[in-house]
Amino acid sequence: MWLELERISKSFGTCRAVDALSVQLPQGAIACLLGPSGCGKTTVLRCVAGFESVDHGEIRIQQRVLSQPGRSVPPQQRRIGMVFQDYALFPHLTVWDNVAFGLHALPVGMRAERTAQMLEAVGLHEQRRRYPHELSGGQQQRVALARALAPQPELLLLDEPFSSLDVELRQRLSVEVRNLLKGLNTTALLVTHDQEEAFAVADLVGVMREGRLEQWDSPYDLYHRPATRFVADFVGEGVFVRGTVIEANAVQTPIGLIRAAAHRQWPAGSSVDLLLRPDDVIHDDASELRAEICQRAFRGAEFLYTLRMPDGTQLLSLVPSHHDHSLGERIGIRIEPDHMVAFAT
């Protein structure tokens, strides 16, 4: 493995910020630590960068030990690049000089060649003589990325890199950054609290809670096969419906019998909370099962409807936006989960 974190822990006084966390990241992969504010994800990033020491455990890159209790390789010797939340560009330097800043050890010709390559890669060669204050937020982010990548680091760290950008620009740049990192075969670790950003950029995502890693998995499996109730609740949207397991792949709920392939077999009679995602609740005018629309959120191609069943159970449903229904209207629905995600009550 390219990057290995083996049961690392970090405390600040009596507060355990990171608790026995282990992850492995292969070469060329992009990973993300995702979680609410205060869960410890930025502390993990700072430990990897060398800005914080570890109390327990070990951090390795290509089998080279960077951190362990009593030993920490200085940040400047780790061959790790970092893109900060505020970009940390030098305001008195041009775009060119910002990118070239970390290349002092190279001969002049190689330094210029590498700087030009990185500016071409991020699409800013035409802006090379400008200063940071003359650039948009997205352009500043690209400069910070080019500067971090210019010394050809073994690992790139990104700390909430899109948080100061508007939603549309954030979505576009997250895809551009992923394509750039993949094109350069750069191994990267990203920290964010925005799951859409994590899913757009990362191959692997780790969901953190109170310093611990709840699940380390692909974005698809985090969404469709959450390992814990916290992950199921934190990732994506959905509601839990109380039910009783009747037989394998069948749960009796207040809104009817729901069948789906189950990743985990529950004994008959088990009480469970069944997770239903918005895409599990299908709008169907021909269905006898009716629900009242109590909230609606327009999302362009779709509406997200909050539905109330006759017994008071609430569900979420994604419906194509040409099905424009009013608040209070009753619509037909089918419950068709592709697979069953449930947790014991």
N, C-alpha and C positions, 0 to 999 in steps of 0.2 A: 504494500500500500504506500501511496505517496505521502499522505498526511495521516498520522495516528495520534489520537488523544486517548490515553489509557487511564481511566478512572481518576480524572483530574478533579481536584476540589480546591476551592478558594473561599476564604472567609474574611470579612471585614469586622473586626471585633467579635461580637456574638452572632453576627448575621452570616449565615452560610449562603453565599451568592451562587456558588457552583458546587454540586454535590455528586461526587463519584461519576462523572460524565465520561463516556467512552464513545468515540466515533472513528470510523475509518473512511478515507477518501482516496479513490484511485486517481492515477495521473490523468489529467485532462478533464476531470469531472468538475461540475459546478454544484456546490452544495449551499444550503441555506439553513440558518438557525432561525426559527420562527417562534414567536410567542408574545404574550402581553408584556407591557412595560414592567420592569423589575423582575423578570423571570431569570435573568442571569446571562442572556445571550451576548450582550456587549462585553461582559466580563470575560467570557470564553474567548472572544475575539482579541481582547487586550492581552490575555495570557498567551495566545498563539503569537501575537505580534511581539511579545517580550516587554510590554509596558507594565504587566503585573506578573509577579512570581506565583508559582503554584504551591499550595500547602501539602498536597498529596498528589500522587500520580506522575505521569510522564507525557511529554509532547515530543513527537519525532517527525522529521521530514526525511524521507528516503533513508530510514533507519538511523539518521543522525539525531542524537538527543539534543533538544533545544532547551527543555525545562524539566526539572525535577526538584524536589525539596533540597535546598542548599546550593543549587546550581542553576544558573540561567544565562544563556548566551545573550549578549546585548542585542537590542533590536537592529542596529546597523550591521550586525554580522550574520543575520538570519537569512538574508536573501529573500525577504518577504516585502512585497509592495502593498501599499495601503491607500485606499480612497476614503477620505473622511466625509462625514455628514455635511460639513460646511465647505468641502473641497480644499480649503487651506492653501489656495493659490497665493503666490507672492504678488501683491498689487503693483509693485514698482518694476516688475519684469514683464516683458512681452510674452505672448503665447509661446513663441519659439524658445525663449530663455527659461520659461517655466518647465517645459518638457525636457530641455537639455540639462537642467539643474543637477540631476543625479548622475551625470555621465562624465564627471571631471576626470575620472581615471582613464578614459579612452583618449587615444590620439585625436587631434582636432578633426581630421578628415572623417574618421569613424564616428565621432560624436555628431558631426553634422549629418552624416548619412543616416544614423539611427534616429535622430530627431525628425528628419524629413520623412522617414518611413512611418513613424508613429503618427505624425500629423496627417499623412495620407490615409492611414488606417482609420482614423477617427473623423476624416472628412473636414479637416480644419487647416489645410496647407495655405489656403487663400487668406486666412485670418492670422497668419503667423506673426505679423508685425503689430497686431492689436494688443491692448492691455486688458486684463480681466474685467474691468468695469465697463469696457466697450462690448462685452459679449452678453448673450442671453444666458439664462440659467442652464439650459441644456448644453450650450457650447462650453460653459465653464465646467460642467460635469465631464464633458469629453476631454477637455484639457487635463483635468485631474486624473482621468483614466489613462491618458497617453503618458503623463509624467510617471505614474506608478508602473506602467508596463515597459517603459523605455529601458530600464536596467536589466530586463529579462529576468524577473524574479522567479523563484521556484514555486511561489505561492502568492496569490493576490487576495487580499482581504478588503471587503467593502462594507462599510458601516452605514446603514440606512442611506445609500447613495442617491436615492430618488425622492427623499422625504420633503425636500424644499421645492419640488416641481409641481406644476398643476397636473391634474389627473390625466388629461390627454397626452401631455408630453411624457409623463411618467410611464404610461403604457407603451408608447412608441420607443422610448429610449431603453426600456428594459429588454425589449426584443433585439434592438440594435446591439446592446452590450453583450447579450448572450451570443449573438452571431459573431461578434468580434472575438470574444474569448474562445469560442469553439474554433474559429478560423486560425487562431494562434496556438491552439492546444494548451491553453493556460488553465492550470488548476486553480480554483477560486472558492472562497468561502464568504458568503454574504450573510449579513444580519438584517432582519426587518421584522416589523410587526404586521406588515401588509401581506396577506396570503395570496392575493392576486399577483403581486410582484414576485413572491417566492415561486409560485407555480409557473410564471412566465419565464423565469430565468434559470431555475435550478433543475438538475437531474435528480438530486436527493435533497430531502427536506427533513430537518429534525425539529420536532415540536417540543418546546421546553415549558416547564411549569415549576416555579419555586426552586430553581437551580437544578432540577433533574430533567433528564431526557425521557419524555413520554413515548416517543416513537421516532425512528429513523428509517425513512422509507421513500419510495417514489411519490411524487404528487398524486398520481392516480390511486395508489394504494392507501395513502393517507385519507383521501376522500371516500373511497369505496370500501376500504377495509381498515377502519380506525381500530387501533389496539386497545384504547381506553375510552371511557365515556368523555373524559376531558377533550381528547383529540376529536372525537365525533362532534362535540358541541362547539369546539373552537374553529374547526376547519369547515368551510362551506356554510350552507344554511340548511335548516331542517328543524323538525320537531320530534319529540319523543311521545309515543303513544303507549300507554300501559296495556299489557296483554298477558295471556296465558298460553303456554305452548301446548298444543293439542297432540301433535305428532311431528315427526321430522319435517321441517320446512313449512310448518303451518302454525300460525298464532291467531288465537281468537281475541279480538279487540272490540271496544265499544262501537266501532264503525264497520264491523264485520270480520269475517275470516280472511286473513291475508296469507297468501302462499308465495314463497320465493325460495330459490336455492340458498342454503345456509352454509356459511363458512365454518360455523361452530354448531355442533349438535347439542341441543338442550333436552334434558329428560322431560317427558310428558308431565304436565302439571306445574312446570317452572313458571314463576312470575317474572316477566321481563319488561323492560322499556324498549320498544321497537323504534328505531330511527327511520323516519320518512323524509327523504329529500324532496325539494320542489319538483324535480324531474320524475319522482315516483308517483306523483298525483297528476293524472292525465285528464284534461278537459274532454268530456264526451257528452254531447247533447242527448245521445240515445240512452245514456245510463240512467237507471232508476235511483242511483245514489245521488242525492242532491246536497249542495252546500251553499251557504250564503256568503257573498263577498262582503267582508267587513273592512278590508283595506286593500289598496292597489297602488303599485309603484310602477310607473312607466319606465322601461329600460330600452326604448328604441325598438328593437326587433321583438321584444317580449314585454309582457306584464308579469310582475310578481304579485299574485293575488294571495291575500290572507283570507282563508275560508273558515267559516264556523259551521260545524256539523250540528244536527238537531240536538245531540246530547251535550253540546257545548265544547266538544273537542275542536281545537284549531289546527289547521293544516296550511302548508304553503304550496303553491302551485305555479309553475312557469308556463305561461300560455302565450302563443304567438299573438303579436299586438293587433292583428286584424280582428281578433276576438275581443272587441272593446265593450266590456260589460260594466254596468254601473254599480256603485255601492248599494248594498241591500238586495241586489238581484241574486236569484238562486240559479245555479248552473249544475249540470250533470258532471260527475267525475268518476274515474276508475282509479283504484289503488293498484299499481302494478310495479312494485320494486323489482329491479333486475336481480337483486340478491338481498339477503336478510342480514341486517346489522342490529344486534340486540345486546342488552346488558342486564344482568341480574338486578332485581330491585331489592 
